[in-house]
Amino acid sequence: MGSEVEAYTELIRENLDFEILLERYPYDRELLEGIFDLILETVLCKNKTVVVASNEYPAELVRSKFLKLTSAHVQYAMDCMRTNTTKVHNIKKYLLAALFNAPSTISGYYQAEVNHDMPQFVVSGR
């Protein structure tokens, strides 16, 4: 078991460029370490299913998505936390959902941000 934990720890650290994230966001060290721990915990989960945002998914699907996360996805999850103005009752569940959905929603999120900040560049009628 120990070697599995070590192997996944190393793989996730590399995938996330974790040391670079820590350098880039020195004041968010606790949050970054919490996100890292959540990713590792989820990847190591031995259950057959994992509940994300009230939906049950096969653990293999969740593991696969989490092993593909990059530093951009972590930054996206951090942005979601920073810009959220509603009360989050369970931070762990919120982050789990943000990370799980990051690969699917990151592009749309940043496009919406650009559209909001620079409406003069929005192309209509595509």
N, C-alpha and C positions, 0 to 999 in steps of 0.2 A: 504493500500500500504506500509506503514512504516514497519509493521510487516513482510511483505514478503521480503523487502530489508534486514531487520535485520536477518531474518532466513537464507537467502541465504548468507549473509555476514559471518555469523557464520559457516555455512556448508562449504563454500569455504575455509575459514581460517583453519578449521580442516583438510579438504582434502589435503590441500597444506602444512600442518605443517608450516604455514606462519611465526610464531614467530621464529621457528628454522631456516628457510631460512634467515630471517633478521639477526639472530645472526651469521649464517655461512657466509653471504655475506654483511657485514656492509657497504662496499663501493658501493654496488649496490642497496642501499635502494630505491632510486628514480625509478630505473628500475623495481625492485620488486613490488613497490607500483603501478606503471603503469600497470604491467602485472596483478596484482590483480584487479585493477579497470576495465581493459579490460574484464577480465573473468566475473566479476560481471555484468558489463554493458551488455555483450552478453547474459548471463543467464536471465537477466531481460527484454531483448528485447521483445516487444509485437508484432513485425511484424510477418507475416506468414512465411516469408523466411529471410535468412541471406546470404549475398554474402561473400564467402571466396575464395580468389585466383581466382577471376573472374567467379566462379561457384556459382549458386544459390542453397541453400540447405534448406530443411524444418527447421524452427526455432527449432522445437522439437528435431530434430537430433543433431543440433549444441548444444543446451542446454544440452542434454544428454551427449554428449562427453565432454563438458566443466565441467560438474558436476563430471566426473570421473577422472579429471586431478589430479595428485599428485605432490609432490615436485620434483620428478625425471623428470616429464614432463616440469616443469618450468625451472629446471636446463638445460634441453635439449634446450629449447627455448633460454635461455641465451647463451648457447654454440653456437647455430646457429648465434646469433647476433655477438658474439665475433669473430667467424671464417669467417664470411661473408666478402668478399673483394670487392663485387660489390656495386654500389651506390644504397641505398634504398631510394626511393622517398617518400614512405609513410610508416613510421615505424609502425603505427597502423595496417595497412593491412598486413604488413610482420609478425608482432607478432600474429595477428589473425590466419593467415595461419599456422605459426609454431606451435601454440598451438592446432589448429584443427587437424593437421596432426601428432602431437607428438605421440599419442598412436599407430599409424600405422607405423611410421618410426623410432622411437627411437632405436629399436633393430638393425635395419640395419645400422643406422648411427654409433652407437658405434662399431659394428662389423667391419665396414669399417675403423674406426679409429684404431682399434687394428691391422687389417690386414696391414694398412699403417705403423704403428709404429713398428710392430713385424712380418715382412713378413716370418720369419723362422717358425712361428707357423701356417701359412696358410695351411689348408688341401685341396689339390686339388683332383679332380675326384670323388666328392661325388655324 
